[in-house]
Amino acid sequence: MNPDRTPSSPNLLAHGRRGWLIDHGAALPFHYDWSAVTEQMPARPERPGHLLAPWATQLAEWDPILTGQIDRRVLEKAVAEVPDTFLEPLVEAPPSPERLARRRAAYVAFLWKRLKAPHQFAPPWAPAAS
């Protein structure tokens, strides 16, 4: 979901012979406007124009393998590691344990829906698997 992976704004860092994806601030756009989140948003296809799309020739093959590695417990554990201070600005004031728990549950729900079939990590603009 990160729009910062286009040729005009790749946010890639090369160090030695390795590449690094950096600046993930836009990777979860729903984070900045929860009022715009809809049931359909997690299934939204990726944006066209991804910088690495020409090399992503096996998305259809690898998508079910990689998404199959993540279950809801993995997401819950990852979201539980997010510091309260990151979530506090996103909940109704004053932040309470219950409000923070609901926000964590919202993250898990969004990401879980994002992983469910049909998988949109293999967008229509990606080369088809041969």
N, CA, C and O atoms as a Tinker XYZ file with bonds, in Angstrom:
   520  protein
     1  N      0.809000   -1.198000    0.000000    73     2
     2  CA     0.000000    0.000000    0.000000    64     1     3
     3  C      0.857000    1.269000    0.000000    63     2     4     5
     4  O      0.320000    2.376000    0.008000    81     3
     5  N      2.162000    1.117000   -0.009000    73     3     6
     6  CA     3.051000    2.271000    0.069000    64     5     7
     7  C      3.197000    2.924000   -1.312000    63     6     8     9
     8  O      3.729000    2.302000   -2.232000    81     7
     9  N      2.729000    4.171000   -1.466000    73     7    10
    10  CA     2.864000    4.847000   -2.755000    64     9    11
    11  C      4.285000    5.328000   -3.033000    63    10    12    13
    12  O      4.576000    5.809000   -4.128000    81    11
    13  N      5.165000    5.201000   -2.051000    73    11    14
    14  CA     6.534000    5.693000   -2.202000    64    13    15
    15  C      7.471000    4.643000   -2.783000    63    14    16    17
    16  O      8.597000    4.494000   -2.308000    81    15
    17  N      7.040000    3.936000   -3.773000    73    15    18
    18  CA     7.907000    2.966000   -4.450000    64    17    19
    19  C      7.794000    3.136000   -5.964000    63    18    20    21
    20  O      7.827000    2.164000   -6.718000    81    19
    21  N      7.660000    4.388000   -6.388000    73    19    22
    22  CA     7.579000    4.693000   -7.812000    64    21    23
    23  C      8.927000    5.231000   -8.281000    63    22    24    25
    24  O      9.765000    5.593000   -7.455000    81    23
    25  N      9.147000    5.288000   -9.582000    73    23    26
    26  CA    10.418000    5.843000  -10.058000    64    25    27
    27  C     10.679000    7.272000   -9.575000    63    26    28    29
    28  O     11.835000    7.663000   -9.410000    81    27
    29  N      9.628000    8.051000   -9.350000    73    27    30
    30  CA     9.841000    9.427000   -8.902000    64    29    31
    31  C     10.073000    9.518000   -7.393000    63    30    32    33
    32  O     10.558000   10.541000   -6.910000    81    31
    33  N      9.739000    8.481000   -6.652000    73    31    34
    34  CA     9.915000    8.494000   -5.204000    64    33    35
    35  C     10.149000    7.070000   -4.710000    63    34    36    37
    36  O      9.286000    6.503000   -4.040000    81    35
    37  N     11.299000    6.485000   -5.028000    73    35    38
    38  CA    11.490000    5.060000   -4.728000    64    37    39
    39  C     11.764000    4.735000   -3.267000    63    38    40    41
    40  O     11.420000    3.647000   -2.806000    81    39
    41  N     12.373000    5.651000   -2.536000    73    39    42
    42  CA    12.752000    5.387000   -1.145000    64    41    43
    43  C     13.457000    4.045000   -1.003000    63    42    44    45
    44  O     13.081000    3.205000   -0.187000    81    43
    45  N     14.466000    3.874000   -1.803000    73    43    46
    46  CA    15.333000    2.707000   -1.744000    64    45    47
    47  C     16.732000    3.176000   -1.394000    63    46    48    49
    48  O     17.164000    4.250000   -1.813000    81    47
    49  N     17.423000    2.374000   -0.635000    73    47    50
    50  CA    18.791000    2.679000   -0.255000    64    49    51
    51  C     19.661000    1.520000   -0.700000    63    50    52    53
    52  O     19.340000    0.363000   -0.431000    81    51
    53  N     20.742000    1.813000   -1.368000    73    51    54
    54  CA    21.703000    0.789000   -1.759000    64    53    55
    55  C     22.931000    0.938000   -0.882000    63    54    56    57
    56  O     23.497000    2.023000   -0.745000    81    55
    57  N     23.326000   -0.171000   -0.298000    73    55    58
    58  CA    24.521000   -0.186000    0.548000    64    57    59
    59  C     25.296000   -1.441000    0.193000    63    58    60    61
    60  O     24.824000   -2.559000    0.399000    81    59
    61  N     26.486000   -1.242000   -0.342000    73    59    62
    62  CA    27.245000   -2.395000   -0.815000    64    61    63
    63  C     26.486000   -3.036000   -1.967000    63    62    64    65
    64  O     26.119000   -2.362000   -2.929000    81    63
    65  N     26.259000   -4.300000   -1.868000    73    63    66
    66  CA    25.523000   -5.013000   -2.920000    64    65    67
    67  C     24.099000   -5.343000   -2.486000    63    66    68    69
    68  O     23.445000   -6.201000   -3.079000    81    67
    69  N     23.618000   -4.651000   -1.438000    73    67    70
    70  CA    22.279000   -4.930000   -0.926000    64    69    71
    71  C     21.378000   -3.718000   -1.078000    63    70    72    73
    72  O     21.821000   -2.574000   -0.977000    81    71
    73  N     20.122000   -3.990000   -1.321000    73    71    74
    74  CA    19.122000   -2.939000   -1.391000    64    73    75
    75  C     18.226000   -2.975000   -0.171000    63    74    76    77
    76  O     17.942000   -4.043000    0.373000    81    75
    77  N     17.785000   -1.815000    0.253000    73    75    78
    78  CA    16.931000   -1.707000    1.429000    64    77    79
    79  C     15.727000   -0.836000    1.098000    63    78    80    81
    80  O     15.871000    0.245000    0.526000    81    79
    81  N     14.548000   -1.309000    1.459000    73    79    82
    82  CA    13.350000   -0.482000    1.367000    64    81    83
    83  C     13.336000    0.372000    2.631000    63    82    84    85
    84  O     13.387000   -0.149000    3.745000    81    83
    85  N     13.265000    1.692000    2.447000    73    83    86
    86  CA    13.300000    2.599000    3.597000    64    85    87
    87  C     12.057000    3.474000    3.603000    63    86    88    89
    88  O     11.274000    3.459000    2.654000    81    87
    89  N     11.881000    4.228000    4.666000    73    87    90
    90  CA    10.808000    5.205000    4.800000    64    89    91
    91  C      9.447000    4.560000    4.594000    63    90    92    93
    92  O      8.827000    4.704000    3.540000    81    91
    93  N      9.000000    3.857000    5.604000    73    91    94
    94  CA     7.727000    3.153000    5.522000    64    93    95
    95  C      6.554000    3.967000    6.069000    63    94    96    97
    96  O      5.499000    3.411000    6.374000    81    95
    97  N      6.736000    5.277000    6.192000    73    95    98
    98  CA     5.690000    6.128000    6.764000    64    97    99
    99  C      4.377000    6.089000    6.015000    63    98   100   101
   100  O      3.327000    6.320000    6.615000    81    99
   101  N      4.401000    5.808000    4.732000    73    99   102
   102  CA     3.172000    5.767000    3.944000    64   101   103
   103  C      2.693000    4.339000    3.684000    63   102   104   105
   104  O      1.737000    4.142000    2.935000    81   103
   105  N      3.336000    3.347000    4.283000    73   103   106
   106  CA     2.996000    1.952000    4.005000    64   105   107
   107  C      1.615000    1.566000    4.520000    63   106   108   109
   108  O      0.985000    0.659000    3.975000    81   107
   109  N      1.145000    2.226000    5.542000    73   107   110
   110  CA    -0.174000    1.941000    6.100000    64   109   111
   111  C     -1.013000    3.225000    6.044000    63   110   112   113
   112  O     -1.232000    3.859000    7.075000    81   111
   113  N     -1.481000    3.610000    4.860000    73   111   114
   114  CA    -2.162000    4.902000    4.734000    64   113   115
   115  C     -3.412000    5.023000    5.598000    63   114   116   117
   116  O     -3.777000    6.129000    5.995000    81   115
   117  N     -4.070000    3.918000    5.893000    73   115   118
   118  CA    -5.261000    3.967000    6.738000    64   117   119
   119  C     -4.938000    4.459000    8.144000    63   118   120   121
   120  O     -5.808000    4.987000    8.836000    81   119
   121  N     -3.700000    4.288000    8.559000    73   119   122
   122  CA    -3.255000    4.702000    9.892000    64   121   123
   123  C     -3.522000    6.190000   10.126000    63   122   124   125
   124  O     -3.789000    6.602000   11.255000    81   123
   125  N     -3.453000    6.984000    9.080000    73   123   126
   126  CA    -3.573000    8.434000    9.199000    64   125   127
   127  C     -5.007000    8.936000    9.111000    63   126   128   129
   128  O     -5.286000   10.085000    9.452000    81   127
   129  N     -5.926000    8.074000    8.651000    73   127   130
   130  CA    -7.316000    8.509000    8.528000    64   129   131
   131  C     -8.249000    7.314000    8.700000    63   130   132   133
   132  O     -8.762000    6.768000    7.723000    81   131
   133  N     -8.460000    6.920000    9.930000    73   131   134
   134  CA    -9.316000    5.767000   10.211000    64   133   135
   135  C    -10.747000    6.007000    9.780000    63   134   136   137
   136  O    -11.476000    5.052000    9.515000    81   135
   137  N    -11.168000    7.265000    9.704000    73   135   138
   138  CA   -12.552000    7.541000    9.293000    64   137   139
   139  C    -12.784000    7.173000    7.832000    63   138   140   141
   140  O    -13.930000    6.992000    7.419000    81   139
   141  N    -11.724000    7.059000    7.046000    73   139   142
   142  CA   -11.858000    6.709000    5.628000    64   141   143
   143  C    -11.801000    5.199000    5.385000    63   142   144   145
   144  O    -11.987000    4.753000    4.253000    81   143
   145  N    -11.548000    4.412000    6.425000    73   143   146
   146  CA   -11.434000    2.963000    6.263000    64   145   147
   147  C    -12.805000    2.370000    5.960000    63   146   148   149
   148  O    -13.792000    2.664000    6.635000    81   147
   149  N    -12.841000    1.532000    4.932000    73   147   150
   150  CA   -14.061000    0.826000    4.556000    64   149   151
   151  C    -13.794000   -0.673000    4.571000    63   150   152   153
   152  O    -12.642000   -1.100000    4.657000    81   151
   153  N    -14.826000   -1.451000    4.489000    73   151   154
   154  CA   -14.674000   -2.905000    4.430000    64   153   155
   155  C    -13.898000   -3.326000    3.181000    63   154   156   157
   156  O    -13.205000   -4.344000    3.198000    81   155
   157  N    -14.007000   -2.560000    2.112000    73   155   158
   158  CA   -13.357000   -2.904000    0.854000    64   157   159
   159  C    -11.890000   -2.495000    0.805000    63   158   160   161
   160  O    -11.124000   -3.048000    0.017000    81   159
   161  N    -11.489000   -1.539000    1.630000    73   159   162
   162  CA   -10.136000   -0.991000    1.547000    64   161   163
   163  C     -9.028000   -2.036000    1.673000    63   162   164   165
   164  O     -8.061000   -1.962000    0.914000    81   163
   165  N     -9.113000   -3.007000    2.588000    73   163   166
   166  CA    -8.007000   -3.971000    2.685000    64   165   167
   167  C     -7.800000   -4.798000    1.413000    63   166   168   169
   168  O     -6.692000   -5.270000    1.158000    81   167
   169  N     -8.839000   -4.973000    0.628000    73   167   170
   170  CA    -8.730000   -5.776000   -0.592000    64   169   171
   171  C     -8.381000   -4.938000   -1.819000    63   170   172   173
   172  O     -8.315000   -5.459000   -2.932000    81   171
   173  N     -8.162000   -3.653000   -1.616000    73   171   174
   174  CA    -7.856000   -2.763000   -2.738000    64   173   175
   175  C     -6.565000   -3.196000   -3.423000    63   174   176   177
   176  O     -5.570000   -3.476000   -2.755000    81   175
   177  N     -6.577000   -3.253000   -4.757000    73   175   178
   178  CA    -5.336000   -3.611000   -5.465000    64   177   179
   179  C     -4.243000   -2.580000   -5.229000    63   178   180   181
   180  O     -4.510000   -1.430000   -4.883000    81   179
   181  N     -3.025000   -3.016000   -5.424000    73   179   182
   182  CA    -1.885000   -2.109000   -5.299000    64   181   183
   183  C     -1.949000   -1.053000   -6.397000    63   182   184   185
   184  O     -2.618000   -1.223000   -7.416000    81   183
   185  N     -1.244000    0.027000   -6.161000    73   183   186
   186  CA    -1.161000    1.088000   -7.164000    64   185   187
   187  C     -0.237000    0.657000   -8.300000    63   186   188   189
   188  O      0.773000   -0.007000   -8.065000    81   187
   189  N     -0.582000    1.033000   -9.525000    73   187   190
   190  CA     0.341000    0.739000  -10.632000    64   189   191
   191  C      1.581000    1.625000  -10.544000    63   190   192   193
   192  O      1.568000    2.662000   -9.881000    81   191
   193  N      2.630000    1.215000  -11.206000    73   191   194
   194  CA     3.828000    2.038000  -11.267000    64   193   195
   195  C      4.873000    1.711000  -10.237000    63   194   196   197
   196  O      5.808000    2.489000  -10.046000    81   195
   197  N      4.747000    0.580000   -9.563000    73   195   198
   198  CA     5.744000    0.213000   -8.557000    64   197   199
   199  C      7.102000    0.066000   -9.231000    63   198   200   201
   200  O      7.226000   -0.568000  -10.279000    81   199
   201  N      8.103000    0.655000   -8.620000    73   199   202
   202  CA     9.453000    0.668000   -9.169000    64   201   203
   203  C      9.987000   -0.735000   -9.462000    63   202   204   205
   204  O     10.697000   -0.928000  -10.449000    81   203
   205  N      9.657000   -1.705000   -8.625000    73   203   206
   206  CA    10.208000   -3.051000   -8.775000    64   205   207
   207  C      9.310000   -3.989000   -9.583000    63   206   208   209
   208  O      9.644000   -5.163000   -9.743000    81   207
   209  N      8.185000   -3.499000  -10.093000    73   207   210
   210  CA     7.246000   -4.347000  -10.833000    64   209   211
   211  C      7.881000   -5.118000  -11.992000    63   210   212   213
   212  O      7.526000   -6.279000  -12.194000    81   211
   213  N      8.796000   -4.538000  -12.759000    73   211   214
   214  CA     9.366000   -5.296000  -13.870000    64   213   215
   215  C     10.113000   -6.566000  -13.433000    63   214   216   217
   216  O     10.289000   -7.487000  -14.231000    81   215
   217  N     10.549000   -6.615000  -12.177000    73   215   218
   218  CA    11.289000   -7.780000  -11.688000    64   217   219
   219  C     10.400000   -8.730000  -10.888000    63   218   220   221
   220  O     10.840000   -9.805000  -10.480000    81   219
   221  N      9.168000   -8.335000  -10.668000    73   219   222
   222  CA     8.241000   -9.147000   -9.864000    64   221   223
   223  C      7.506000  -10.127000  -10.768000    63   222   224   225
   224  O      6.300000  -10.003000  -10.982000    81   223
   225  N      8.224000  -11.079000  -11.284000    73   223   226
   226  CA     7.660000  -11.994000  -12.287000    64   225   227
   227  C      7.014000  -13.242000  -11.690000    63   226   228   229
   228  O      6.397000  -14.022000  -12.415000    81   227
   229  N      7.147000  -13.439000  -10.383000    73   227   230
   230  CA     6.582000  -14.641000   -9.768000    64   229   231
   231  C      5.624000  -14.317000   -8.619000    63   230   232   233
   232  O      5.472000  -15.108000   -7.689000    81   231
   233  N      4.987000  -13.160000   -8.690000    73   231   234
   234  CA     4.069000  -12.770000   -7.622000    64   233   235
   235  C      2.945000  -13.777000   -7.435000    63   234   236   237
   236  O      2.626000  -14.153000   -6.307000    81   235
   237  N      2.350000  -14.210000   -8.525000    73   235   238
   238  CA     1.217000  -15.139000   -8.422000    64   237   239
   239  C      1.636000  -16.454000   -7.778000    63   238   240   241
   240  O      0.843000  -17.076000   -7.072000    81   239
   241  N      2.856000  -16.878000   -8.009000    73   239   242
   242  CA     3.344000  -18.127000   -7.424000    64   241   243
   243  C      3.695000  -17.967000   -5.946000    63   242   244   245
   244  O      3.369000  -18.831000   -5.133000    81   243
   245  N      4.351000  -16.878000   -5.602000    73   243   246
   246  CA     4.848000  -16.691000   -4.242000    64   245   247
   247  C      3.805000  -16.115000   -3.294000    63   246   248   249
   248  O      3.912000  -16.289000   -2.080000    81   247
   249  N      2.808000  -15.435000   -3.826000    73   247   250
   250  CA     1.795000  -14.825000   -2.964000    64   249   251
   251  C      1.165000  -15.829000   -1.993000    63   250   252   253
   252  O      1.178000  -15.565000   -0.791000    81   251
   253  N      0.620000  -16.953000   -2.438000    73   251   254
   254  CA     0.010000  -17.874000   -1.469000    64   253   255
   255  C      1.028000  -18.517000   -0.521000    63   254   256   257
   256  O      0.685000  -18.857000    0.611000    81   255
   257  N      2.244000  -18.682000   -0.962000    73   255   258
   258  CA     3.276000  -19.260000   -0.095000    64   257   259
   259  C      3.608000  -18.296000    1.037000    63   258   260   261
   260  O      3.639000  -18.686000    2.204000    81   259
   261  N      3.854000  -17.038000    0.686000    73   259   262
   262  CA     4.253000  -16.060000    1.701000    64   261   263
   263  C      3.092000  -15.647000    2.599000    63   262   264   265
   264  O      3.258000  -15.557000    3.815000    81   263
   265  N      1.927000  -15.396000    2.023000    73   263   266
   266  CA     0.793000  -15.008000    2.872000    64   265   267
   267  C      0.357000  -16.173000    3.761000    63   266   268   269
   268  O     -0.199000  -15.955000    4.838000    81   267
   269  N      0.604000  -17.399000    3.323000    73   267   270
   270  CA     0.285000  -18.566000    4.137000    64   269   271
   271  C      1.157000  -18.705000    5.374000    63   270   272   273
   272  O      0.844000  -19.492000    6.267000    81   271
   273  N      2.248000  -17.947000    5.434000    73   271   274
   274  CA     3.144000  -17.989000    6.590000    64   273   275
   275  C      2.640000  -17.140000    7.746000    63   274   276   277
   276  O      3.160000  -17.226000    8.859000    81   275
   277  N      1.627000  -16.319000    7.483000    73   275   278
   278  CA     1.144000  -15.385000    8.502000    64   277   279
   279  C     -0.285000  -15.760000    8.872000    63   278   280   281
   280  O     -1.185000  -15.741000    8.032000    81   279
   281  N     -0.479000  -16.100000   10.136000    73   279   282
   282  CA    -1.840000  -16.334000   10.608000    64   281   283
   283  C     -2.238000  -15.195000   11.548000    63   282   284   285
   284  O     -1.448000  -14.294000   11.829000    81   283
   285  N     -3.455000  -15.256000   12.014000    73   283   286
   286  CA    -3.952000  -14.167000   12.856000    64   285   287
   287  C     -3.127000  -14.013000   14.134000    63   286   288   289
   288  O     -2.937000  -12.892000   14.605000    81   287
   289  N     -2.642000  -15.100000   14.696000    73   287   290
   290  CA    -1.823000  -15.016000   15.916000    64   289   291
   291  C     -0.532000  -14.246000   15.665000    63   290   292   293
   292  O     -0.074000  -13.507000   16.537000    81   291
   293  N      0.057000  -14.411000   14.490000    73   291   294
   294  CA     1.274000  -13.667000   14.147000    64   293   295
   295  C      0.964000  -12.175000   14.107000    63   294   296   297
   296  O      1.723000  -11.366000   14.639000    81   295
   297  N     -0.146000  -11.813000   13.480000    73   295   298
   298  CA    -0.534000  -10.405000   13.424000    64   297   299
   299  C     -0.803000   -9.852000   14.819000    63   298   300   301
   300  O     -0.366000   -8.749000   15.148000    81   299
   301  N     -1.519000  -10.614000   15.634000    73   299   302
   302  CA    -1.822000  -10.154000   16.992000    64   301   303
   303  C     -0.545000   -9.938000   17.795000    63   302   304   305
   304  O     -0.421000   -8.957000   18.528000    81   303
   305  N      0.389000  -10.848000   17.653000    73   303   306
   306  CA     1.657000  -10.717000   18.380000    64   305   307
   307  C      2.425000   -9.483000   17.895000    63   306   308   309
   308  O      2.966000   -8.734000   18.707000    81   307
   309  N      2.473000   -9.270000   16.590000    73   307   310
   310  CA     3.183000   -8.111000   16.037000    64   309   311
   311  C      2.545000   -6.808000   16.496000    63   310   312   313
   312  O      3.245000   -5.884000   16.909000    81   311
   313  N      1.227000   -6.729000   16.427000    73   311   314
   314  CA     0.531000   -5.506000   16.823000    64   313   315
   315  C      0.656000   -5.279000   18.328000    63   314   316   317
   316  O      0.686000   -4.132000   18.773000    81   315
   317  N      0.730000   -6.336000   19.108000    73   315   318
   318  CA     0.913000   -6.188000   20.553000    64   317   319
   319  C      2.251000   -5.541000   20.891000    63   318   320   321
   320  O      2.402000   -4.941000   21.956000    81   319
   321  N      3.226000   -5.660000   19.984000    73   319   322
   322  CA     4.553000   -5.074000   20.201000    64   321   323
   323  C      4.606000   -3.581000   19.888000    63   322   324   325
   324  O      5.582000   -2.912000   20.230000    81   323
   325  N      3.569000   -3.054000   19.244000    73   323   326
   326  CA     3.541000   -1.622000   18.915000    64   325   327
   327  C      3.407000   -0.834000   20.211000    63   326   328   329
   328  O      2.505000   -1.104000   21.004000    81   327
   329  N      4.288000    0.136000   20.438000    73   327   330
   330  CA     4.221000    0.910000   21.690000    64   329   331
   331  C      2.909000    1.692000   21.814000    63   330   332   333
   332  O      2.387000    2.205000   20.825000    81   331
   333  N      2.395000    1.774000   23.020000    73   331   334
   334  CA     1.181000    2.553000   23.261000    64   333   335
   335  C      1.342000    3.978000   22.760000    63   334   336   337
   336  O      0.388000    4.557000   22.241000    81   335
   337  N      2.527000    4.555000   22.905000    73   335   338
   338  CA     2.737000    5.949000   22.504000    64   337   339
   339  C      2.528000    6.154000   21.005000    63   338   340   341
   340  O      2.213000    7.263000   20.574000    81   339
   341  N      2.697000    5.104000   20.210000    73   339   342
   342  CA     2.432000    5.195000   18.779000    64   341   343
   343  C      0.932000    5.240000   18.518000    63   342   344   345
   344  O      0.479000    5.925000   17.601000    81   343
   345  N      0.170000    4.522000   19.311000    73   343   346
   346  CA    -1.273000    4.416000   19.099000    64   345   347
   347  C     -2.075000    5.503000   19.803000    63   346   348   349
   348  O     -3.186000    5.814000   19.374000    81   347
   349  N     -1.546000    6.084000   20.867000    73   347   350
   350  CA    -2.304000    7.042000   21.660000    64   349   351
   351  C     -2.886000    8.199000   20.849000    63   350   352   353
   352  O     -4.029000    8.581000   21.100000    81   351
   353  N     -2.161000    8.773000   19.892000    73   351   354
   354  CA    -2.777000    9.867000   19.114000    64   353   355
   355  C     -3.942000    9.398000   18.239000    63   354   356   357
   356  O     -4.687000   10.227000   17.717000    81   355
   357  N     -4.108000    8.103000   18.074000    73   355   358
   358  CA    -5.130000    7.567000   17.179000    64   357   359
   359  C     -6.412000    7.166000   17.887000    63   358   360   361
   360  O     -7.365000    6.729000   17.242000    81   359
   361  N     -6.448000    7.308000   19.191000    73   359   362
   362  CA    -7.643000    6.929000   19.940000    64   361   363
   363  C     -8.278000    8.164000   20.559000    63   362   364   365
   364  O     -7.638000    9.202000   20.731000    81   363
   365  N     -9.536000    8.022000   20.882000    73   363   366
   366  CA   -10.256000    9.112000   21.522000    64   365   367
   367  C     -9.613000    9.426000   22.873000    63   366   368   369
   368  O     -9.290000    8.524000   23.646000    81   367
   369  N     -9.435000   10.712000   23.142000    73   367   370
   370  CA    -8.818000   11.121000   24.405000    64   369   371
   371  C     -9.820000   10.980000   25.539000    63   370   372   373
   372  O    -11.018000   11.165000   25.325000    81   371
   373  N     -9.367000   10.665000   26.710000    73   371   374
   374  CA    -8.009000   10.266000   27.041000    64   373   375
   375  C     -7.781000    8.804000   26.666000    63   374   376   377
   376  O     -8.694000    7.984000   26.762000    81   375
   377  N     -6.558000    8.481000   26.239000    73   375   378
   378  CA    -6.277000    7.094000   25.881000    64   377   379
   379  C     -6.458000    6.189000   27.097000    63   378   380   381
   380  O     -5.965000    6.481000   28.186000    81   379
   381  N     -7.153000    5.120000   26.894000    73   379   382
   382  CA    -7.363000    4.155000   27.974000    64   381   383
   383  C     -6.925000    2.786000   27.471000    63   382   384   385
   384  O     -6.809000    2.583000   26.262000    81   383
   385  N     -6.682000    1.852000   28.370000    73   383   386
   386  CA    -6.312000    0.502000   27.923000    64   385   387
   387  C     -7.364000   -0.106000   26.987000    63   386   388   389
   388  O     -7.023000   -0.815000   26.040000    81   387
   389  N     -8.638000    0.174000   27.259000    73   387   390
   390  CA    -9.699000   -0.367000   26.409000    64   389   391
   391  C     -9.662000    0.245000   25.014000    63   390   392   393
   392  O     -9.837000   -0.464000   24.023000    81   391
   393  N     -9.439000    1.545000   24.928000    73   391   394
   394  CA    -9.381000    2.215000   23.620000    64   393   395
   395  C     -8.151000    1.759000   22.837000    63   394   396   397
   396  O     -8.216000    1.558000   21.625000    81   395
   397  N     -7.048000    1.602000   23.531000    73   395   398
   398  CA    -5.844000    1.102000   22.855000    64   397   399
   399  C     -6.053000   -0.335000   22.379000    63   398   400   401
   400  O     -5.597000   -0.696000   21.294000    81   399
   401  N     -6.722000   -1.141000   23.161000    73   399   402
   402  CA    -7.002000   -2.528000   22.757000    64   401   403
   403  C     -7.897000   -2.553000   21.530000    63   402   404   405
   404  O     -7.691000   -3.376000   20.638000    81   403
   405  N     -8.890000   -1.668000   21.465000    73   403   406
   406  CA    -9.764000   -1.616000   20.275000    64   405   407
   407  C     -8.973000   -1.188000   19.041000    63   406   408   409
   408  O     -9.193000   -1.713000   17.949000    81   407
   409  N     -8.055000   -0.237000   19.209000    73   407   410
   410  CA    -7.256000    0.206000   18.061000    64   409   411
   411  C     -6.347000   -0.925000   17.594000    63   410   412   413
   412  O     -6.196000   -1.142000   16.392000    81   411
   413  N     -5.748000   -1.640000   18.523000    73   411   414
   414  CA    -4.918000   -2.791000   18.150000    64   413   415
   415  C     -5.761000   -3.825000   17.401000    63   414   416   417
   416  O     -5.314000   -4.389000   16.402000    81   415
   417  N     -6.960000   -4.067000   17.880000    73   415   418
   418  CA    -7.846000   -5.024000   17.216000    64   417   419
   419  C     -8.197000   -4.548000   15.806000    63   418   420   421
   420  O     -8.335000   -5.359000   14.891000    81   419
   421  N     -8.341000   -3.233000   15.634000    73   419   422
   422  CA    -8.642000   -2.687000   14.304000    64   421   423
   423  C     -7.470000   -2.915000   13.339000    63   422   424   425
   424  O     -7.674000   -3.251000   12.173000    81   423
   425  N     -6.253000   -2.729000   13.838000    73   423   426
   426  CA    -5.077000   -3.014000   13.004000    64   425   427
   427  C     -5.048000   -4.479000   12.599000    63   426   428   429
   428  O     -4.851000   -4.800000   11.427000    81   427
   429  N     -5.241000   -5.358000   13.555000    73   427   430
   430  CA    -5.216000   -6.793000   13.260000    64   429   431
   431  C     -6.299000   -7.125000   12.236000    63   430   432   433
   432  O     -6.041000   -7.856000   11.280000    81   431
   433  N     -7.506000   -6.596000   12.426000    73   431   434
   434  CA    -8.601000   -6.877000   11.495000    64   433   435
   435  C     -8.265000   -6.396000   10.090000    63   434   436   437
   436  O     -8.491000   -7.114000    9.116000    81   435
   437  N     -7.727000   -5.189000    9.983000    73   435   438
   438  CA    -7.383000   -4.656000    8.662000    64   437   439
   439  C     -6.325000   -5.530000    7.991000    63   438   440   441
   440  O     -6.482000   -5.930000    6.838000    81   439
   441  N     -5.263000   -5.817000    8.711000    73   439   442
   442  CA    -4.167000   -6.603000    8.123000    64   441   443
   443  C     -4.604000   -8.029000    7.816000    63   442   444   445
   444  O     -4.166000   -8.602000    6.819000    81   443
   445  N     -5.452000   -8.608000    8.645000    73   443   446
   446  CA    -5.964000   -9.959000    8.395000    64   445   447
   447  C     -6.792000   -9.979000    7.114000    63   446   448   449
   448  O     -6.655000  -10.885000    6.292000    81   447
   449  N     -7.647000   -8.980000    6.950000    73   447   450
   450  CA    -8.445000   -8.889000    5.718000    64   449   451
   451  C     -7.539000   -8.688000    4.510000    63   450   452   453
   452  O     -7.832000   -9.178000    3.420000    81   451
   453  N     -6.460000   -7.979000    4.701000    73   451   454
   454  CA    -5.519000   -7.734000    3.601000    64   453   455
   455  C     -4.877000   -9.047000    3.139000    63   454   456   457
   456  O     -4.536000   -9.188000    1.965000    81   455
   457  N     -4.715000   -9.986000    4.034000    73   455   458
   458  CA    -4.085000  -11.262000    3.695000    64   457   459
   459  C     -5.062000  -12.297000    3.142000    63   458   460   461
   460  O     -4.635000  -13.288000    2.551000    81   459
   461  N     -6.346000  -12.086000    3.321000    73   459   462
   462  CA    -7.323000  -13.089000    2.910000    64   461   463
   463  C     -7.504000  -13.087000    1.389000    63   462   464   465
   464  O     -7.370000  -12.055000    0.732000    81   463
   465  N     -7.807000  -14.253000    0.857000    73   463   466
   466  CA    -8.069000  -14.394000   -0.572000    64   465   467
   467  C     -9.343000  -13.634000   -0.929000    63   466   468   469
   468  O    -10.250000  -13.539000   -0.102000    81   467
   469  N     -9.427000  -13.092000   -2.141000    73   467   470
   470  CA    -8.367000  -13.134000   -3.145000    64   469   471
   471  C     -7.245000  -12.180000   -2.766000    63   470   472   473
   472  O     -7.492000  -11.038000   -2.380000    81   471
   473  N     -6.033000  -12.648000   -2.876000    73   471   474
   474  CA    -4.871000  -11.847000   -2.504000    64   473   475
   475  C     -4.632000  -10.754000   -3.518000    63   474   476   477
   476  O     -4.545000  -10.998000   -4.721000    81   475
   477  N     -4.527000   -9.549000   -3.008000    73   475   478
   478  CA    -4.292000   -8.404000   -3.884000    64   477   479
   479  C     -2.826000   -8.010000   -3.917000    63   478   480   481
   480  O     -2.486000   -6.948000   -4.438000    81   479
   481  N     -1.944000   -8.852000   -3.367000    73   479   482
   482  CA    -0.529000   -8.555000   -3.444000    64   481   483
   483  C     -0.016000   -8.848000   -4.840000    63   482   484   485
   484  O      1.071000   -8.395000   -5.202000    81   483
   485  N     -0.759000   -9.582000   -5.620000    73   483   486
   486  CA    -0.420000   -9.854000   -7.012000    64   485   487
   487  C     -1.331000   -8.983000   -7.857000    63   486   488   489
   488  O     -2.333000   -9.472000   -8.378000    81   487
   489  N     -1.008000   -7.698000   -8.008000    73   487   490
   490  CA    -1.896000   -6.756000   -8.683000    64   489   491
   491  C     -1.989000   -7.047000  -10.183000    63   490   492   493
   492  O     -1.130000   -7.717000  -10.756000    81   491
   493  N     -3.043000   -6.532000  -10.798000    73   491   494
   494  CA    -3.264000   -6.806000  -12.213000    64   493   495
   495  C     -2.174000   -6.269000  -13.132000    63   494   496   497
   496  O     -2.048000   -6.729000  -14.267000    81   495
   497  N     -1.388000   -5.309000  -12.669000    73   495   498
   498  CA    -0.329000   -4.758000  -13.508000    64   497   499
   499  C      0.939000   -5.581000  -13.461000    63   498   500   501
   500  O      1.867000   -5.334000  -14.232000    81   499
   501  N      0.995000   -6.561000  -12.564000    73   499   502
   502  CA     2.206000   -7.384000  -12.458000    64   501   503
   503  C      2.246000   -8.393000  -13.601000    63   502   504   505
   504  O      1.201000   -8.830000  -14.083000    81   503
   505  N      3.435000   -8.758000  -14.029000    73   503   506
   506  CA     3.534000   -9.774000  -15.074000    64   505   507
   507  C      2.901000  -11.077000  -14.621000    63   506   508   509
   508  O      3.013000  -11.448000  -13.452000    81   507
   509  N      2.251000  -11.763000  -15.514000    73   507   510
   510  CA     1.610000  -13.044000  -15.186000    64   509   511
   511  C      2.679000  -14.115000  -15.008000    63   510   512   513
   512  O      3.728000  -14.083000  -15.651000    81   511
   513  N      2.393000  -15.053000  -14.128000    73   511   514
   514  CA     3.306000  -16.176000  -13.933000    64   513   515
   515  C      3.279000  -17.061000  -15.175000    63   514   516   517
   516  O      2.236000  -17.250000  -15.800000    81   515
   517  N      4.437000  -17.595000  -15.515000    73   515   518
   518  CA     4.460000  -18.457000  -16.705000    64   517   519
   519  C      4.452000  -19.901000  -16.324000    63   518   520
   520  O      4.468000  -20.770000  -17.195000    81   519
